[in-house]
Structure formats: C-alpha cells, structure tokens
Amino acid sequence: MPLAILTVEGNLGKDPEIKYAANGQEFCHFPLAVNNNKTKQTSWYNISCTGGLVKVATDYLKKGDPVLLIGRLTPREYTHNGVKGVSLDVFANVIDLIGNKTKESSSDEDPTDFDTEKFEEELAESSNSKSPDTSTNNKATAAPKAK
C-alpha cells in the first residue's frame, strides 16, 4: 500500500483540541496554515496526532505558533452545501517545535530550548499511569538552540 509522507511547516490556525475516537482512543486535532508568499495563497491542513504527541501539542502549542511536522497525507473528498471539495488530512508522526515557548519557561531560560530528556521522562511517567496503547512511532523534537 503506497503512502504519501508530507513534511510541512506552518502556523497553527487554532489551539490544539483533544478529542476521542469512537473506540475511546484519545487524539489531538488542529488546523495548520501554510502560506505561499509568492502567490499570496494559504493552504490549510487538518492535523491529527495520537500517543505522546497529544501531550506535546496541547502543552506546548497554541494558535499562531510555528511548527514543522512530518506525517501521512490523506486527501479526503467532501461535500458542503452542495459544493465538492478536498480536505488535506495529515496524521502527524513527528512534531518539531520551532521557537515555541515551553509551558514552564522562566525569564532566565531560553524559551526556544526544548528539554527532550525532561519531556521523555514526563511521557514515560504519563504512559505508566495511562493505557498501554501509546504509539512508540511518534517522535517529538525541537529546533536546535540558536547561538
């Protein structure tokens, strides 16, 4: 089965929302706007993620934040008010925080410095207390600290 893997950089159109699938699985959803400066057009992607990326998205991202992500692209046809369209749905496997402030940053800390070790410890703690249905394929990364 062929896959369409997409790498996209843009800005969140809304704060991430936690939702639940019919089977009870937790997932996160947010729209991502990608601007093309040459054509002055904006493309919108519907982003979903599960597992540890739900915590990353809800704790560290908010409307307007820049983000780079890698995921599986699935175009979906729809009809709204008699007009047909295509929705660009992306299931994120990697979310890269680009210059985002962390939830607990202080004035002495660099707000763009994402502590991967701390996040992995928090993720391990939360996965021990939750259901074992967290995906190990999801990765969270941060942009390198600017010098």
C-alpha positions as CSV (number, residue, x, y, z in Angstrom):
1,M,0.0,0.0,0.0
2,P,1.6,3.3,-1.1
3,L,2.0,6.1,1.5
4,A,2.1,9.8,0.9
5,I,4.5,11.3,3.5
6,L,4.5,15.0,3.9
7,T,6.8,17.5,5.6
8,V,5.1,20.8,6.2
9,E,5.9,24.0,8.0
10,G,3.2,26.4,9.0
11,N,1.3,28.1,11.8
12,L,-1.5,26.8,14.0
13,G,-4.9,28.1,13.0
14,K,-6.5,27.2,16.4
15,D,-5.3,25.9,19.7
16,P,-5.0,22.1,19.7
17,E,-8.1,20.2,20.8
18,I,-8.2,16.8,22.5
19,K,-10.9,14.6,21.0
20,Y,-11.8,10.9,21.4
21,A,-12.4,8.4,18.6
22,A,-15.4,6.1,18.7
23,N,-13.2,3.4,20.3
24,G,-12.2,5.8,23.1
25,Q,-8.7,6.5,21.8
26,E,-7.5,10.0,22.6
27,F,-6.2,12.1,19.8
28,C,-5.4,15.7,19.1
29,H,-6.6,17.9,16.2
30,F,-5.6,21.3,15.0
31,P,-5.6,23.2,11.6
32,L,-2.3,24.3,10.1
33,A,-1.9,27.2,7.7
34,V,0.9,27.2,5.2
35,N,1.5,30.5,3.4
36,N,2.9,30.8,-0.1
37,N,4.5,34.3,-0.1
38,K,4.9,34.2,-3.9
39,T,1.3,33.5,-4.8
40,K,-0.2,35.1,-1.6
41,Q,-2.2,31.9,-1.0
42,T,-2.7,29.9,2.1
43,S,-3.2,26.1,2.2
44,W,-4.9,24.6,5.2
45,Y,-4.1,21.1,6.6
46,N,-6.1,19.2,9.2
47,I,-3.6,17.8,11.6
48,S,-4.2,14.8,13.9
49,C,-1.9,13.0,16.3
50,T,-2.0,10.4,19.0
51,G,0.1,9.0,21.7
52,G,2.8,11.2,23.2
53,L,2.3,13.9,20.6
54,V,-1.1,14.7,22.1
55,K,0.7,16.0,25.2
56,V,3.3,17.9,23.1
57,A,0.6,19.6,21.1
58,T,-1.6,20.5,24.0
59,D,1.2,21.6,26.4
60,Y,3.5,23.4,24.0
61,L,1.4,24.7,21.1
62,K,-1.2,27.4,20.7
63,K,-2.9,29.4,17.9
64,G,-0.3,31.2,15.7
65,D,2.7,29.1,16.8
66,P,5.1,28.0,14.1
67,V,5.6,24.2,13.7
68,L,7.2,21.8,11.4
69,L,5.7,18.3,11.1
70,I,6.1,15.1,9.2
71,G,3.1,12.8,8.7
72,R,0.9,10.7,6.4
73,L,-1.1,12.8,4.0
74,T,-4.7,11.6,3.2
75,P,-6.7,13.8,0.8
76,R,-10.5,13.4,1.6
77,E,-13.3,14.5,-0.6
78,Y,-16.3,16.1,1.0
79,T,-19.5,18.0,0.0
80,H,-20.7,21.0,1.9
81,N,-23.8,23.0,0.9
82,G,-23.7,21.2,-2.5
83,V,-20.1,22.2,-3.2
84,K,-17.5,19.5,-3.5
85,G,-14.0,20.0,-2.0
86,V,-10.9,18.2,-0.9
87,S,-9.7,18.2,2.7
88,L,-5.9,17.7,3.3
89,D,-5.7,15.5,6.4
90,V,-2.3,14.7,7.9
91,F,-1.7,12.2,10.7
92,A,1.5,13.6,12.3
93,N,4.3,11.2,13.3
94,V,6.8,14.0,14.1
95,I,6.2,17.5,15.5
96,D,9.1,19.9,15.6
97,L,8.6,22.9,17.9
98,I,10.1,25.9,16.1
99,G,10.9,28.6,18.6
100,N,7.9,27.9,20.8
101,K,7.9,28.8,24.5
102,T,7.6,25.9,26.9
103,K,4.8,25.9,29.4
104,E,7.1,26.3,32.4
105,S,9.7,28.6,31.0
106,S,11.2,31.3,33.3
107,S,12.8,34.6,32.4
108,D,16.3,33.0,32.9
109,E,15.7,30.2,30.4
110,D,15.9,30.4,26.7
111,P,12.2,29.9,25.7
112,T,13.2,28.1,22.5
113,D,15.2,25.4,24.3
114,F,13.0,22.3,24.5
115,D,14.3,19.8,27.1
116,T,14.0,16.5,25.3
117,E,15.1,14.4,28.3
118,K,12.5,16.1,30.6
119,F,9.8,15.5,28.0
120,E,10.7,11.9,27.7
121,E,10.6,11.4,31.5
122,E,7.2,13.1,31.6
123,L,6.0,11.0,28.8
124,A,7.2,7.8,30.4
125,E,5.5,8.7,33.7
126,S,2.2,9.5,31.9
127,S,2.3,6.3,29.9
128,N,2.8,4.3,33.0
129,S,-0.3,5.8,34.5
130,K,-2.4,5.6,31.3
131,S,-3.4,2.8,29.0
132,P,-0.6,1.0,27.2
133,D,-1.9,2.0,23.8
134,T,0.6,4.7,23.2
135,S,2.5,4.6,19.9
136,T,6.2,4.4,20.0
137,N,6.4,5.6,16.4
138,N,5.6,9.1,17.4
139,K,8.6,11.5,17.9
140,A,8.8,14.9,19.3
141,T,11.8,17.1,18.5
142,A,12.8,20.7,18.9
143,A,14.7,23.1,16.7
144,P,18.4,23.5,17.7
145,K,19.1,26.3,20.1
146,A,20.3,29.4,18.2
147,K,23.7,30.7,19.4
